[in-house]
Amino acid sequence: MQYVPEEWREGREERRGGGGGGGEDGRTGEVLVKRKVDSEMKGEGKKNGGSGGEDVEKESLMMELTRRVQKIIKESSWWERRGVDCSILAAAFLALPPAFLLLGSSQVLSFSVGMLLMGVAHGVITVKGTHLASHGSLSDSQAWGKFWAVFFIEICGSFSEQAGVHGHIKMHHAHTNVIGLGDSSVWKVPFLPRTVYLFIAPLAVPIITPLVALAHLKGHSLALVVRTVLMVTLGLYSQYWLLIHVSGFLSPLSALLCMLVCRAMFSVPYIHVNIFQHIGLHMFSPNNRPKRIYQMTHGVLNLPRNPFLDWIFGHSLINCHVEHHLFPFLSDNMCLKVKPVVSKYLTEKQLPYQEDSYLNRLRFFFHKYQELMVFAPPITELVGVQ
C-alpha cells in the first residue's frame, strides 16, 4: 500500500460554490497545499519568482483544467450532456417487459435469454442509474434530481438514498483514498479467503444490500425510515409480483431464486471494479493530504474500454474514472467526451494518468490480497454506492 509523500502538507479546505471545482466535490473545496517540488511534479509550469509564485502556479492547475472542461460542456448539446445516458437507461426499462414474458417460456433457450435480458437491465438500472442519480447527473432540476435519486437508489437499488449519497458523495468523493474517511471499498471482508472474497461472496450482494440499508437507518427521522422501507419493499415486491403473475412462476421460492440470479449476475465484476480503481494506489492521512488534483490523479485509476461493462456500469466507473473523480457532476457520456482533454492536460503537466487492464488488476489483488485487503487500515465510514 502506498502512502502520501512526506513533503506534501495539507492546509484546511475552503468551500467553493457551484461548478468551479466540479459539482458536489467542488463544493467541498480544493485542499490548499504547501510542499516541495519532487521529480514527479516537475514541469508543472513557470515559477513566478519564489515559493509564493510557485504556490499560485500549483493552485491554478485545477482551475485551468476546469476552464477547458467547462468550454467543452458549453459547446455540447443536451443529447451529449444527458440524452445519451438517459436513452441507455430508458432502453434498460424497455427491456423489462420482454424479459418477464421470456421468463414465462417453457423452452430453455427462451428462458435463458429472458434471464440474461433481466440481468443486463437490472445491472444498467441499479449500477449506472443509481450512480448517475446519486450525482444528480440525470436532471438540471434539484427537485427532479432528488426524485431520481430516491427512485434509482431505493426502489431499484434496494438501498438508502440518504446513506448512499452521504457515503458516495460526501465521503468517497470528498475524501478519496483518505484513510478512515473515503479510503477504499465498501466490500471489505478480511476474514474471507481471497478466492471466496473475489469470486463467491459477491453473489450475496443482492441479499446484503437491503440489510445494510436498514442498518444505516438507525438514528434517522421516522419519516426517512418509513420512506426508505416502503421504497425498498416496493422495488423488491414489484419484481416478485411480476414474476408470479406475468412470468408464471409457480412457487415463491422459484421466483425469489430467479430474482437472486438476475440481481447477482454482475455482482462479481461490480465488486472487482469497486476495489480495482482505488485500493493499492496512494493513500493519504487526514492530516497529510495533497490538493484535489494531486489527490485524484494519484489515488484513482482507469480501466480500459470494455463495451460490455461500459454500457452496464457506465464510462465513469470503467474507463473514465479519473475524469469522473475530477468532475463528478458529468454524465458518463460527457466523461468520455472530455477524456482526451483531461488525459492530455495531465500528461502535459507531468501528473499521473493511471490506467491498467482488468486482468492485471485481478492478478495484482489475487497475489497481494493479504496486504491490500486483510492488513489494510480499517474503514470508519461507508464509502458508497460505487
Secondary structure, DSSP 4 states (H G I P E B T S, - for coil): -EE--TT--EEEE----TTSS-HHHHTT-PEEE-----GGGTTSS---SHHHHHHHHHHHHHHHHHHHHHHHHHTS-HIIIIIHHHHHHHHHHHTHHHHHHHTT-SSHHHHHHHHHHHHHHHHIIIIIIHHHHHTTTT-S-HHHHHHHHIIIIIIIT-S-HHHHHIIIIIIIITTBTBTTTB-S-S---TTS-HHIIIIIGGGGHHHHHHHHHHHTTTTS-HHHHHHHHHHHHHHHHHHHHHHHHTS--SSHHHHHHHHHHHHHTTHHHHHHHHHHTTTTSEEBBTTB---HHHHHHHH--BPPP-HHHHHHH-GGGTTTHHHHHHSTTS-HHHHHHHHHHHHHHHHHTT----B--HHHHHHHHHHTHIIIIISSPPP-S-----
